Amino acid sequence: MNILFIHQNFPGQFKHLAPALVQHGHTVVAMTMQKTEANEWQGVKLVPYAVGRGTTPNVHPWVSDFETKVIRAEACFRAALQMKVQGFAPDVIIAHPGWGESLFLKEVWPQAKLGIYCEFFYHPRGADVGFDPEFAVAEPGDVCRLRLKNLNNLLHFEVADAGISPTHWQASTFPQPFRDRITVVHDGIDTEALAPNPAVRLTLNGQLTLTKRDEVITFVNRNLEPYRGYHIFMRALPEMLKRRPQARVLIVGGSGVSYGAAPEPGRYGGLTTWREIFAAEVRPQISDADWARVHFLGNIPYQYFIPLLQLSTVHVYLTYPFVLSWSLLEAMSVGCAIVASDTQPLREAIRHDETGKLVDFFDVAGLANEVCALLDDPAARQRLGQNARQFAQANYDLRTVCLPQQLAWVEGLVK
């Protein structure tokens, strides 16, 4: 078969599926907006393209998101027309539609089957929006803007033959009747590479070397922001440091935003990032000696990320009702003892007191208590970590569970 992937930042969620299809003998091509001089990646032919215009100045703010997606969709459409002239005709198109690129590809290849990655459908209530009253939406019209943000999803439903979603909860956010066309298969976790390592050692800043003998609390986000509970974790930090005088706290994540809004300019006394804002909020409650045990590591290369998880004594993961992070399942795979927020995405993976501990997202004291209780209970940590790893292997293993199901989904598109 000829299989075409569409992803603005290819490979993205398709980093395992696309090479596997090559290995199965298919011709695999990927269109991407990434600038690259490479013609190929792991047997996948790369076709880069670029947009031909920018967004309209002063466009109505409710439609600015959709205009951006249409601009990207047009660029992809015109690049696809050139590919068609050159003789390429896909049997299957697999797209992450989140940026709009795949909107018009059925106009180029109407006979091709289109499968889309269903990551999230926006809701003005009952999911991430309005979940955290501290950051409540101030502008009533934002609910109207959010409805229009789903235009891209709704237009894809008209042309897509099927969808794939990584979790049942994420699939449940999509409306009927399209929800019935969504297959739930996770992207997959390499549980062989992400395994416990009792001999792990990690050196910070070329000076401090930590091993499993050390007491280590880990917290990981792509960016440190309220969507992933950074503010809650930081507010629990003074109590955890006070009660655990030997603990080291390793915080991974950048200073930008991945999902939520950036801090409102001027609201926080000149501080411009969530990382700075909540560090400054709790710093007066923490002594200099205790603050020296808190390590902000920024975004770290993946080869250091695995030993960081392996080193963890207790791992904390918090999130709004939103897309589930890979890092949570990776932490489960290495056998971390996990304290997580009791929000919908997590309930599929973390079963309270079985594969981890669940605590109310907003319960700062409860979070500190659960973390400290686990630090005091090696037997409980071992039990939860073993159960978490077994659950990850049984439900999210890349090679034995997820990739075979993904391949079957692609074959099902054709049939």
C-alpha atoms as a printed R data frame, in Angstrom:
    type eleno elety resid chain resno       x      y       z
1   ATOM     1    CA   MET     A     1   0.000  0.000   0.000
2   ATOM     2    CA   ASN     A     2   0.881  3.631  -0.380
3   ATOM     3    CA   ILE     A     3   0.468  5.294   3.005
4   ATOM     4    CA   LEU     A     4   0.669  9.048   3.575
5   ATOM     5    CA   PHE     A     5   1.210 10.580   7.009
6   ATOM     6    CA   ILE     A     6   0.302 14.170   7.813
7   ATOM     7    CA   HIS     A     7   1.777 15.763  10.921
8   ATOM     8    CA   GLN     A     8   3.066 19.283  11.355
9   ATOM     9    CA   ASN     A     9   5.948 18.000  13.499
10  ATOM    10    CA   PHE     A    10   6.327 14.521  12.022
11  ATOM    11    CA   PRO     A    11   6.767 11.901  13.374
12  ATOM    12    CA   GLY     A    12   5.004 13.067  16.567
13  ATOM    13    CA   GLN     A    13   2.581 10.372  17.710
14  ATOM    14    CA   PHE     A    14   3.474  8.275  14.647
15  ATOM    15    CA   LYS     A    15   7.153  7.722  15.503
16  ATOM    16    CA   HIS     A    16   6.613  3.969  15.956
17  ATOM    17    CA   LEU     A    17   3.764  3.325  13.534
18  ATOM    18    CA   ALA     A    18   5.300  4.891  10.415
19  ATOM    19    CA   PRO     A    19   8.595  2.898  10.510
20  ATOM    20    CA   ALA     A    20   6.661 -0.283  11.351
21  ATOM    21    CA   LEU     A    21   4.582  0.142   8.194
22  ATOM    22    CA   VAL     A    22   7.804  0.519   6.195
23  ATOM    23    CA   GLN     A    23   9.060 -2.732   7.711
24  ATOM    24    CA   HIS     A    24   5.811 -4.391   6.645
25  ATOM    25    CA   GLY     A    25   6.618 -3.575   3.042
26  ATOM    26    CA   HIS     A    26   4.446 -0.507   2.483
27  ATOM    27    CA   THR     A    27   5.505  2.673   0.709
28  ATOM    28    CA   VAL     A    28   5.308  5.356   3.382
29  ATOM    29    CA   VAL     A    29   5.454  9.108   2.759
30  ATOM    30    CA   ALA     A    30   5.114 11.926   5.293
31  ATOM    31    CA   MET     A    31   4.203 15.536   4.649
32  ATOM    32    CA   THR     A    32   5.531 17.901   7.293
33  ATOM    33    CA   MET     A    33   5.938 21.609   7.903
34  ATOM    34    CA   GLN     A    34   9.298 21.020   9.556
35  ATOM    35    CA   LYS     A    35  12.219 22.460   7.650
36  ATOM    36    CA   THR     A    36  14.515 19.576   6.828
37  ATOM    37    CA   GLU     A    37  17.192 18.771   4.281
38  ATOM    38    CA   ALA     A    38  16.719 15.053   4.830
39  ATOM    39    CA   ASN     A    39  14.795 13.156   2.165
40  ATOM    40    CA   GLU     A    40  14.056 10.173   4.356
41  ATOM    41    CA   TRP     A    41  13.575  9.142   7.979
42  ATOM    42    CA   GLN     A    42  13.671  5.444   8.920
43  ATOM    43    CA   GLY     A    43  12.495  4.480   5.445
44  ATOM    44    CA   VAL     A    44   9.771  7.142   5.339
45  ATOM    45    CA   LYS     A    45  10.041  9.610   2.444
46  ATOM    46    CA   LEU     A    46   9.761 13.181   3.743
47  ATOM    47    CA   VAL     A    47   7.927 15.890   1.815
48  ATOM    48    CA   PRO     A    48   8.379 19.275   3.525
49  ATOM    49    CA   TYR     A    49   6.184 22.227   2.589
50  ATOM    50    CA   ALA     A    50   5.551 25.745   3.857
51  ATOM    51    CA   VAL     A    51   2.631 28.132   4.146
52  ATOM    52    CA   GLY     A    52   2.331 30.872   1.574
53  ATOM    53    CA   ARG     A    53   0.832 33.642   3.708
54  ATOM    54    CA   GLY     A    54   0.275 34.849   7.233
55  ATOM    55    CA   THR     A    55  -2.889 35.517   9.192
56  ATOM    56    CA   THR     A    56  -5.017 38.573   8.543
57  ATOM    57    CA   PRO     A    57  -4.247 41.579  10.784
58  ATOM    58    CA   ASN     A    58  -7.139 42.452  13.100
59  ATOM    59    CA   VAL     A    59  -9.148 39.380  12.096
60  ATOM    60    CA   HIS     A    60 -12.051 38.647  14.447
61  ATOM    61    CA   PRO     A    61 -10.466 36.898  17.460
62  ATOM    62    CA   TRP     A    62 -13.079 34.142  17.473
63  ATOM    63    CA   VAL     A    63 -12.056 32.992  13.984
64  ATOM    64    CA   SER     A    64  -8.302 33.603  14.118
65  ATOM    65    CA   ASP     A    65  -7.618 29.970  15.091
66  ATOM    66    CA   PHE     A    66  -9.683 28.668  12.190
67  ATOM    67    CA   GLU     A    67  -8.024 31.033   9.711
68  ATOM    68    CA   THR     A    68  -4.614 29.733  10.795
69  ATOM    69    CA   LYS     A    69  -5.764 26.162  10.226
70  ATOM    70    CA   VAL     A    70  -7.161 27.005   6.781
71  ATOM    71    CA   ILE     A    71  -3.848 28.625   5.790
72  ATOM    72    CA   ARG     A    72  -2.007 25.456   6.774
73  ATOM    73    CA   ALA     A    73  -4.621 23.293   5.077
74  ATOM    74    CA   GLU     A    74  -4.246 25.236   1.843
75  ATOM    75    CA   ALA     A    75  -0.467 24.824   1.922
76  ATOM    76    CA   CYS     A    76  -0.842 21.071   2.439
77  ATOM    77    CA   PHE     A    77  -3.520 20.890  -0.274
78  ATOM    78    CA   ARG     A    78  -1.299 22.603  -2.860
79  ATOM    79    CA   ALA     A    79   1.704 20.453  -1.966
80  ATOM    80    CA   ALA     A    80  -0.526 17.378  -2.327
81  ATOM    81    CA   LEU     A    81  -1.621 18.523  -5.785
82  ATOM    82    CA   GLN     A    82   2.034 18.572  -6.841
83  ATOM    83    CA   MET     A    83   2.526 15.083  -5.462
84  ATOM    84    CA   LYS     A    84  -0.514 13.907  -7.430
85  ATOM    85    CA   VAL     A    85   0.899 15.384 -10.655
86  ATOM    86    CA   GLN     A    86   4.117 13.476  -9.950
87  ATOM    87    CA   GLY     A    87   2.107 10.261  -9.794
88  ATOM    88    CA   PHE     A    88   1.691  9.632  -6.068
89  ATOM    89    CA   ALA     A    89  -1.672  8.265  -4.952
90  ATOM    90    CA   PRO     A    90  -2.102  7.095  -1.352
91  ATOM    91    CA   ASP     A    91  -4.366  4.225  -0.428
92  ATOM    92    CA   VAL     A    92  -4.469  5.467   3.164
93  ATOM    93    CA   ILE     A    93  -3.914  8.895   4.703
94  ATOM    94    CA   ILE     A    94  -3.164  9.004   8.428
95  ATOM    95    CA   ALA     A    95  -3.278 12.496   9.877
96  ATOM    96    CA   HIS     A    96  -3.055 14.396  13.099
97  ATOM    97    CA   PRO     A    97  -5.705 16.985  12.225
98  ATOM    98    CA   GLY     A    98  -4.998 19.311  15.135
99  ATOM    99    CA   TRP     A    99  -3.383 22.011  12.998
100 ATOM   100    CA   GLY     A   100  -5.781 21.691  10.068
101 ATOM   101    CA   GLU     A   101  -3.388 20.425   7.385
102 ATOM   102    CA   SER     A   102  -5.464 17.425   6.345
103 ATOM   103    CA   LEU     A   103  -8.742 19.335   5.822
104 ATOM   104    CA   PHE     A   104  -8.708 19.259   2.015
105 ATOM   105    CA   LEU     A   105  -6.743 16.121   1.143
106 ATOM   106    CA   LYS     A   106  -9.864 14.190   0.180
107 ATOM   107    CA   GLU     A   107 -10.328 16.818  -2.539
108 ATOM   108    CA   VAL     A   108  -6.998 15.678  -3.986
109 ATOM   109    CA   TRP     A   109  -7.373 11.938  -3.427
110 ATOM   110    CA   PRO     A   110 -11.105 11.206  -2.946
111 ATOM   111    CA   GLN     A   111 -10.592  7.431  -3.085
112 ATOM   112    CA   ALA     A   112  -8.039  7.368  -0.273
113 ATOM   113    CA   LYS     A   113  -9.131  6.262   3.194
114 ATOM   114    CA   LEU     A   114  -8.537  8.929   5.841
115 ATOM   115    CA   GLY     A   115  -7.800  8.006   9.445
116 ATOM   116    CA   ILE     A   116  -7.360 10.799  11.974
117 ATOM   117    CA   TYR     A   117  -5.682 10.970  15.370
118 ATOM   118    CA   CYS     A   118  -8.394 12.053  17.808
119 ATOM   119    CA   GLU     A   119  -6.539 13.807  20.593
120 ATOM   120    CA   PHE     A   120  -9.157 16.078  22.136
121 ATOM   121    CA   PHE     A   121 -12.522 17.715  21.446
122 ATOM   122    CA   TYR     A   122 -12.996 21.062  23.170
123 ATOM   123    CA   HIS     A   123 -15.820 21.658  25.646
124 ATOM   124    CA   PRO     A   124 -16.816 24.920  27.336
125 ATOM   125    CA   ARG     A   125 -17.568 23.007  30.542
126 ATOM   126    CA   GLY     A   126 -16.927 19.570  32.016
127 ATOM   127    CA   ALA     A   127 -13.304 19.225  30.893
128 ATOM   128    CA   ASP     A   128 -10.298 21.540  31.110
129 ATOM   129    CA   VAL     A   129 -12.080 24.867  30.596
130 ATOM   130    CA   GLY     A   130 -13.318 26.272  33.882
131 ATOM   131    CA   PHE     A   131 -11.867 23.363  35.853
132 ATOM   132    CA   ASP     A   132  -9.533 25.558  37.881
133 ATOM   133    CA   PRO     A   133 -11.420 28.505  39.438
134 ATOM   134    CA   GLU     A   134  -8.140 30.301  40.110
135 ATOM   135    CA   PHE     A   135  -7.786 30.852  36.379
136 ATOM   136    CA   ALA     A   136 -11.442 31.285  35.492
137 ATOM   137    CA   VAL     A   137 -12.307 32.627  32.058
138 ATOM   138    CA   ALA     A   138 -12.875 36.362  32.403
139 ATOM   139    CA   GLU     A   139 -14.325 37.000  28.939
140 ATOM   140    CA   PRO     A   140 -17.800 35.434  28.417
141 ATOM   141    CA   GLY     A   141 -17.184 35.300  24.672
142 ATOM   142    CA   ASP     A   142 -14.423 32.734  25.166
143 ATOM   143    CA   VAL     A   143 -17.042 29.972  25.201
144 ATOM   144    CA   CYS     A   144 -18.097 31.125  21.716
145 ATOM   145    CA   ARG     A   145 -14.487 31.121  20.557
146 ATOM   146    CA   LEU     A   146 -14.079 27.609  21.935
147 ATOM   147    CA   ARG     A   147 -17.082 26.326  19.961
148 ATOM   148    CA   LEU     A   148 -15.561 27.753  16.792
149 ATOM   149    CA   LYS     A   149 -12.248 26.120  17.656
150 ATOM   150    CA   ASN     A   150 -14.001 22.781  17.076
151 ATOM   151    CA   LEU     A   151 -14.798 23.708  13.451
152 ATOM   152    CA   ASN     A   152 -11.629 21.937  12.401
153 ATOM   153    CA   ASN     A   153 -12.715 18.754  14.189
154 ATOM   154    CA   LEU     A   154 -16.261 18.917  12.802
155 ATOM   155    CA   LEU     A   155 -15.093 19.393   9.209
156 ATOM   156    CA   HIS     A   156 -12.745 16.435   9.566
157 ATOM   157    CA   PHE     A   157 -15.639 14.274  10.753
158 ATOM   158    CA   GLU     A   158 -17.302 14.803   7.346
159 ATOM   159    CA   VAL     A   159 -14.371 13.343   5.418
160 ATOM   160    CA   ALA     A   160 -12.601 10.974   7.815
161 ATOM   161    CA   ASP     A   161 -13.294  7.251   7.586
162 ATOM   162    CA   ALA     A   162 -12.097  6.420  11.094
163 ATOM   163    CA   GLY     A   163 -10.273  7.774  14.104
164 ATOM   164    CA   ILE     A   164  -7.767  6.541  16.652
165 ATOM   165    CA   SER     A   165  -7.453  7.908  20.190
166 ATOM   166    CA   PRO     A   166  -4.863  7.106  22.875
167 ATOM   167    CA   THR     A   167  -7.255  6.819  25.837
168 ATOM   168    CA   HIS     A   168 -10.922  6.036  26.387
169 ATOM   169    CA   TRP     A   169 -11.477  9.342  28.148
170 ATOM   170    CA   GLN     A   170 -10.003 11.368  25.280
171 ATOM   171    CA   ALA     A   171 -12.196  9.428  22.848
172 ATOM   172    CA   SER     A   172 -15.207 10.136  25.050
173 ATOM   173    CA   THR     A   173 -14.789 13.884  24.554
174 ATOM   174    CA   PHE     A   174 -15.761 13.489  20.884
175 ATOM   175    CA   PRO     A   175 -19.447 13.714  19.944
176 ATOM   176    CA   GLN     A   176 -21.634 11.102  18.373
177 ATOM   177    CA   PRO     A   177 -21.896  9.815  15.739
178 ATOM   178    CA   PHE     A   178 -18.178 10.134  15.044
179 ATOM   179    CA   ARG     A   179 -17.249  8.669  18.411
180 ATOM   180    CA   ASP     A   180 -18.400  5.256  17.168
181 ATOM   181    CA   ARG     A   181 -15.711  5.412  14.479
182 ATOM   182    CA   ILE     A   182 -12.894  5.937  16.999
183 ATOM   183    CA   THR     A   183 -10.673  3.021  18.016
184 ATOM   184    CA   VAL     A   184  -8.838  3.422  21.327
185 ATOM   185    CA   VAL     A   185  -5.184  2.420  21.065
186 ATOM   186    CA   HIS     A   186  -2.404  4.168  22.943
187 ATOM   187    CA   ASP     A   187   0.734  5.383  21.139
188 ATOM   188    CA   GLY     A   188   2.693  2.786  23.106
189 ATOM   189    CA   ILE     A   189   5.431  2.715  25.752
190 ATOM   190    CA   ASP     A   190   8.723  0.850  25.300
191 ATOM   191    CA   THR     A   191   8.531 -1.056  28.565
192 ATOM   192    CA   GLU     A   192  11.801 -2.872  27.817
193 ATOM   193    CA   ALA     A   193  13.774  0.369  27.676
194 ATOM   194    CA   LEU     A   194  11.674  1.914  30.445
195 ATOM   195    CA   ALA     A   195  12.374 -0.643  33.157
196 ATOM   196    CA   PRO     A   196  13.481 -0.401  36.799
197 ATOM   197    CA   ASN     A   197  17.215 -0.036  37.407
198 ATOM   198    CA   PRO     A   198  18.298 -0.462  41.052
199 ATOM   199    CA   ALA     A   199  21.868  0.552  40.103
200 ATOM   200    CA   VAL     A   200  20.876  3.858  38.505
201 ATOM   201    CA   ARG     A   201  23.051  6.913  39.163
202 ATOM   202    CA   LEU     A   202  22.413 10.471  38.055
203 ATOM   203    CA   THR     A   203  24.766 13.427  38.436
204 ATOM   204    CA   LEU     A   204  23.318 16.939  38.579
205 ATOM   205    CA   ASN     A   205  25.399 19.881  37.351
206 ATOM   206    CA   GLY     A   206  28.524 17.743  37.398
207 ATOM   207    CA   GLN     A   207  28.538 17.864  41.200
208 ATOM   208    CA   LEU     A   208  25.719 16.051  42.993
209 ATOM   209    CA   THR     A   209  25.370 12.323  42.298
210 ATOM   210    CA   LEU     A   210  22.123 10.645  43.336
211 ATOM   211    CA   THR     A   211  21.362  6.906  43.634
212 ATOM   212    CA   LYS     A   212  18.404  4.808  44.777
213 ATOM   213    CA   ARG     A   213  19.647  5.267  48.327
214 ATOM   214    CA   ASP     A   214  18.662  8.920  48.147
215 ATOM   215    CA   GLU     A   215  15.140 10.162  48.766
216 ATOM   216    CA   VAL     A   216  13.997 11.737  45.501
217 ATOM   217    CA   ILE     A   217  10.666 13.369  44.649
218 ATOM   218    CA   THR     A   218  10.175 13.878  40.911
219 ATOM   219    CA   PHE     A   219   7.771 16.124  39.012
220 ATOM   220    CA   VAL     A   220   7.756 16.225  35.204
221 ATOM   221    CA   ASN     A   221   5.988 18.474  32.681
222 ATOM   222    CA   ARG     A   222   6.841 19.591  29.181
223 ATOM   223    CA   ASN     A   223   6.308 23.106  30.520
224 ATOM   224    CA   LEU     A   224   5.678 24.105  34.121
225 ATOM   225    CA   GLU     A   225   2.131 25.458  34.016
226 ATOM   226    CA   PRO     A   226  -1.201 25.215  35.867
227 ATOM   227    CA   TYR     A   227  -2.702 22.771  33.304
228 ATOM   228    CA   ARG     A   228  -0.314 20.159  34.670
229 ATOM   229    CA   GLY     A   229  -0.710 21.157  38.309
230 ATOM   230    CA   TYR     A   230   2.613 22.933  38.739
231 ATOM   231    CA   HIS     A   231   1.036 25.495  41.094
232 ATOM   232    CA   ILE     A   232  -0.439 22.749  43.277
233 ATOM   233    CA   PHE     A   233   2.864 20.886  43.463
234 ATOM   234    CA   MET     A   234   4.778 24.022  44.394
235 ATOM   235    CA   ARG     A   235   2.288 24.901  47.133
236 ATOM   236    CA   ALA     A   236   2.785 21.423  48.624
237 ATOM   237    CA   LEU     A   237   6.556 21.826  48.474
238 ATOM   238    CA   PRO     A   238   7.138 23.758  51.748
239 ATOM   239    CA   GLU     A   239   5.405 21.072  53.804
240 ATOM   240    CA   MET     A   240   7.165 18.212  51.986
241 ATOM   241    CA   LEU     A   241  10.579 19.812  52.459
242 ATOM   242    CA   LYS     A   242   9.844 20.492  56.128
243 ATOM   243    CA   ARG     A   243   8.764 16.916  56.829
244 ATOM   244    CA   ARG     A   244  11.435 15.269  54.678
245 ATOM   245    CA   PRO     A   245  14.757 16.960  55.546
246 ATOM   246    CA   GLN     A   246  16.787 14.585  53.351
247 ATOM   247    CA   ALA     A   247  14.593 14.659  50.254
248 ATOM   248    CA   ARG     A   248  15.767 16.027  46.920
249 ATOM   249    CA   VAL     A   249  13.124 17.451  44.595
250 ATOM   250    CA   LEU     A   250  13.803 17.161  40.856
251 ATOM   251    CA   ILE     A   251  11.538 19.306  38.689
252 ATOM   252    CA   VAL     A   252  11.635 18.822  34.911
253 ATOM   253    CA   GLY     A   253   9.970 21.235  32.499
254 ATOM   254    CA   GLY     A   254  10.398 24.402  30.490
255 ATOM   255    CA   SER     A   255   9.289 27.938  31.285
256 ATOM   256    CA   GLY     A   256   6.800 28.319  28.444
257 ATOM   257    CA   VAL     A   257   3.232 27.102  28.026
258 ATOM   258    CA   SER     A   258   2.092 24.006  26.158
259 ATOM   259    CA   TYR     A   259  -1.668 24.113  26.688
260 ATOM   260    CA   GLY     A   260  -2.965 26.904  28.884
261 ATOM   261    CA   ALA     A   261  -2.557 30.652  28.623
262 ATOM   262    CA   ALA     A   262   0.588 32.534  29.550
263 ATOM   263    CA   PRO     A   263   0.479 34.696  32.685
264 ATOM   264    CA   GLU     A   264  -1.410 37.934  32.289
265 ATOM   265    CA   PRO     A   265   1.167 40.719  31.743
266 ATOM   266    CA   GLY     A   266   1.629 42.929  34.766
267 ATOM   267    CA   ARG     A   267  -0.470 40.798  37.096
268 ATOM   268    CA   TYR     A   268   2.394 39.135  38.958
269 ATOM   269    CA   GLY     A   269   4.735 42.000  39.748
270 ATOM   270    CA   GLY     A   270   6.863 41.749  36.649
271 ATOM   271    CA   LEU     A   271   7.210 37.948  36.673
272 ATOM   272    CA   THR     A   272   6.423 36.539  33.234
273 ATOM   273    CA   THR     A   273   6.493 32.733  33.553
274 ATOM   274    CA   TRP     A   274   4.461 30.333  35.662
275 ATOM   275    CA   ARG     A   275   7.712 28.753  36.818
276 ATOM   276    CA   GLU     A   276   8.894 32.057  38.322
277 ATOM   277    CA   ILE     A   277   5.476 33.039  39.675
278 ATOM   278    CA   PHE     A   278   4.841 29.973  41.803
279 ATOM   279    CA   ALA     A   279   8.467 29.590  42.863
280 ATOM   280    CA   ALA     A   280   8.299 33.180  44.120
281 ATOM   281    CA   GLU     A   281   4.982 32.485  45.868
282 ATOM   282    CA   VAL     A   282   6.339 29.650  48.017
283 ATOM   283    CA   ARG     A   283   9.946 30.790  48.424
284 ATOM   284    CA   PRO     A   284   9.291 32.841  51.601
285 ATOM   285    CA   GLN     A   285   8.019 29.663  53.274
286 ATOM   286    CA   ILE     A   286  11.203 27.714  52.505
287 ATOM   287    CA   SER     A   287  14.604 28.182  54.147
288 ATOM   288    CA   ASP     A   288  17.736 28.645  52.056
289 ATOM   289    CA   ALA     A   289  18.982 25.218  53.120
290 ATOM   290    CA   ASP     A   290  15.746 23.536  52.051
291 ATOM   291    CA   TRP     A   291  15.557 25.506  48.791
292 ATOM   292    CA   ALA     A   292  19.016 24.149  47.921
293 ATOM   293    CA   ARG     A   293  17.399 20.707  47.762
294 ATOM   294    CA   VAL     A   294  15.017 21.823  44.989
295 ATOM   295    CA   HIS     A   295  16.482 21.352  41.521
296 ATOM   296    CA   PHE     A   296  14.881 22.902  38.441
297 ATOM   297    CA   LEU     A   297  16.335 20.912  35.541
298 ATOM   298    CA   GLY     A   298  14.520 22.532  32.611
299 ATOM   299    CA   ASN     A   299  13.894 20.304  29.597
300 ATOM   300    CA   ILE     A   300  16.361 17.432  29.636
301 ATOM   301    CA   PRO     A   301  17.464 15.018  26.857
302 ATOM   302    CA   TYR     A   302  15.611 11.712  26.840
303 ATOM   303    CA   GLN     A   303  18.721  9.703  27.724
304 ATOM   304    CA   TYR     A   304  18.737 11.516  31.080
305 ATOM   305    CA   PHE     A   305  14.978 11.443  31.499
306 ATOM   306    CA   ILE     A   306  14.842  7.641  31.855
307 ATOM   307    CA   PRO     A   307  17.394  7.475  34.696
308 ATOM   308    CA   LEU     A   308  15.604 10.370  36.393
309 ATOM   309    CA   LEU     A   309  12.405  8.309  36.523
310 ATOM   310    CA   GLN     A   310  14.347  5.212  37.578
311 ATOM   311    CA   LEU     A   311  15.845  7.247  40.412
312 ATOM   312    CA   SER     A   312  12.492  8.496  41.699
313 ATOM   313    CA   THR     A   313  11.359  7.478  45.171
314 ATOM   314    CA   VAL     A   314   7.944  9.095  44.680
315 ATOM   315    CA   HIS     A   315   6.755 10.555  41.380
316 ATOM   316    CA   VAL     A   316   4.015 13.215  41.278
317 ATOM   317    CA   TYR     A   317   1.779 13.724  38.245
318 ATOM   318    CA   LEU     A   318  -1.091 16.221  38.185
319 ATOM   319    CA   THR     A   319  -3.300 17.351  35.330
320 ATOM   320    CA   TYR     A   320  -6.520 19.122  34.480
321 ATOM   321    CA   PRO     A   321  -9.074 16.912  32.655
322 ATOM   322    CA   PHE     A   322  -7.066 16.977  29.436
323 ATOM   323    CA   VAL     A   323  -4.726 14.913  27.284
324 ATOM   324    CA   LEU     A   324  -2.817 12.290  29.279
325 ATOM   325    CA   SER     A   325   0.969 12.753  29.225
326 ATOM   326    CA   TRP     A   326   3.291 10.011  28.032
327 ATOM   327    CA   SER     A   327   5.455 10.753  31.080
328 ATOM   328    CA   LEU     A   328   2.852  9.283  33.444
329 ATOM   329    CA   LEU     A   329   2.867  5.935  31.646
330 ATOM   330    CA   GLU     A   330   6.650  6.032  31.349
331 ATOM   331    CA   ALA     A   331   6.868  6.524  35.110
332 ATOM   332    CA   MET     A   332   4.565  3.531  35.571
333 ATOM   333    CA   SER     A   333   6.737  1.461  33.249
334 ATOM   334    CA   VAL     A   334   9.900  2.056  35.287
335 ATOM   335    CA   GLY     A   335   8.022  1.077  38.449
336 ATOM   336    CA   CYS     A   336   7.615  4.467  40.111
337 ATOM   337    CA   ALA     A   337   5.477  4.866  43.209
338 ATOM   338    CA   ILE     A   338   3.083  7.522  41.909
339 ATOM   339    CA   VAL     A   339   0.884 10.137  43.538
340 ATOM   340    CA   ALA     A   340  -1.498 11.554  40.928
341 ATOM   341    CA   SER     A   341  -4.496 13.843  40.679
342 ATOM   342    CA   ASP     A   342  -7.913 12.238  40.802
343 ATOM   343    CA   THR     A   343  -8.975 13.599  37.405
344 ATOM   344    CA   GLN     A   344 -10.682 11.697  34.566
345 ATOM   345    CA   PRO     A   345  -7.677 10.986  32.308
346 ATOM   346    CA   LEU     A   346  -5.793  9.336  35.165
347 ATOM   347    CA   ARG     A   347  -8.486  6.951  36.294
348 ATOM   348    CA   GLU     A   348  -7.769  4.644  33.352
349 ATOM   349    CA   ALA     A   349  -4.190  4.075  34.498
350 ATOM   350    CA   ILE     A   350  -4.013  4.848  38.210
351 ATOM   351    CA   ARG     A   351  -6.250  2.762  40.418
352 ATOM   352    CA   HIS     A   352  -6.117  4.141  43.927
353 ATOM   353    CA   ASP     A   353  -3.876  2.139  46.227
354 ATOM   354    CA   GLU     A   354  -3.327 -0.426  43.488
355 ATOM   355    CA   THR     A   355  -1.202  1.188  40.750
356 ATOM   356    CA   GLY     A   356  -0.683  4.485  42.572
357 ATOM   357    CA   LYS     A   357  -2.307  6.976  44.896
358 ATOM   358    CA   LEU     A   358  -4.997  9.424  43.781
359 ATOM   359    CA   VAL     A   359  -5.554 12.743  45.497
360 ATOM   360    CA   ASP     A   360  -7.955 15.587  44.745
361 ATOM   361    CA   PHE     A   361  -6.257 17.951  42.287
362 ATOM   362    CA   PHE     A   362  -6.729 20.998  44.519
363 ATOM   363    CA   ASP     A   363  -5.869 19.309  47.846
364 ATOM   364    CA   VAL     A   364  -2.412 20.748  48.575
365 ATOM   365    CA   ALA     A   365  -2.247 19.279  52.080
366 ATOM   366    CA   GLY     A   366  -3.517 15.926  50.833
367 ATOM   367    CA   LEU     A   367  -0.805 15.832  48.169
368 ATOM   368    CA   ALA     A   368   1.922 16.530  50.724
369 ATOM   369    CA   ASN     A   369   0.489 13.893  53.070
370 ATOM   370    CA   GLU     A   370   0.328 11.174  50.373
371 ATOM   371    CA   VAL     A   371   3.882 11.872  49.199
372 ATOM   372    CA   CYS     A   372   5.289 11.880  52.735
373 ATOM   373    CA   ALA     A   373   3.357  8.741  53.677
374 ATOM   374    CA   LEU     A   374   4.828  6.876  50.726
375 ATOM   375    CA   LEU     A   375   8.319  8.123  51.521
376 ATOM   376    CA   ASP     A   376   7.819  6.564  54.954
377 ATOM   377    CA   ASP     A   377   6.565  3.228  53.576
378 ATOM   378    CA   PRO     A   378   9.052  1.270  51.407
379 ATOM   379    CA   ALA     A   379   6.751 -1.758  51.234
380 ATOM   380    CA   ALA     A   380   3.893  0.304  49.846
381 ATOM   381    CA   ARG     A   381   6.219  1.950  47.309
382 ATOM   382    CA   GLN     A   382   7.428 -1.433  46.126
383 ATOM   383    CA   ARG     A   383   3.902 -2.823  45.835
384 ATOM   384    CA   LEU     A   384   2.548  0.198  43.954
385 ATOM   385    CA   GLY     A   385   5.595  0.378  41.679
386 ATOM   386    CA   GLN     A   386   5.419 -3.308  40.761
387 ATOM   387    CA   ASN     A   387   1.691 -3.068  40.086
388 ATOM   388    CA   ALA     A   388   2.180  0.073  38.002
389 ATOM   389    CA   ARG     A   389   4.806 -1.614  35.848
390 ATOM   390    CA   GLN     A   390   2.674 -4.721  35.364
391 ATOM   391    CA   PHE     A   391  -0.282 -2.550  34.357
392 ATOM   392    CA   ALA     A   392   1.850 -0.619  31.875
393 ATOM   393    CA   GLN     A   393   3.197 -3.825  30.359
394 ATOM   394    CA   ALA     A   394  -0.248 -5.367  30.055
395 ATOM   395    CA   ASN     A   395  -2.026 -2.345  28.618
396 ATOM   396    CA   TYR     A   396   0.484  0.045  27.035
397 ATOM   397    CA   ASP     A   397   3.469 -2.003  25.881
398 ATOM   398    CA   LEU     A   398   4.553 -0.807  22.463
399 ATOM   399    CA   ARG     A   399   5.597 -4.072  20.832
400 ATOM   400    CA   THR     A   400   3.130 -6.568  22.269
401 ATOM   401    CA   VAL     A   401  -0.013 -4.448  22.687
402 ATOM   402    CA   CYS     A   402  -0.159 -1.037  21.032
403 ATOM   403    CA   LEU     A   403   1.795 -1.375  17.799
404 ATOM   404    CA   PRO     A   404   0.013 -4.576  16.689
405 ATOM   405    CA   GLN     A   405  -3.343 -2.867  17.356
406 ATOM   406    CA   GLN     A   406  -2.254  0.256  15.456
407 ATOM   407    CA   LEU     A   407  -1.192 -1.843  12.460
408 ATOM   408    CA   ALA     A   408  -4.510 -3.683  12.548
409 ATOM   409    CA   TRP     A   409  -6.292 -0.305  12.596
410 ATOM   410    CA   VAL     A   410  -4.443  0.811   9.460
411 ATOM   411    CA   GLU     A   411  -5.265 -2.430   7.669
412 ATOM   412    CA   GLY     A   412  -8.879 -2.041   8.762
413 ATOM   413    CA   LEU     A   413  -9.010  1.375   7.099
414 ATOM   414    CA   VAL     A   414  -8.467 -0.248   3.712
415 ATOM   415    CA   LYS     A   415 -10.903 -3.076   4.318
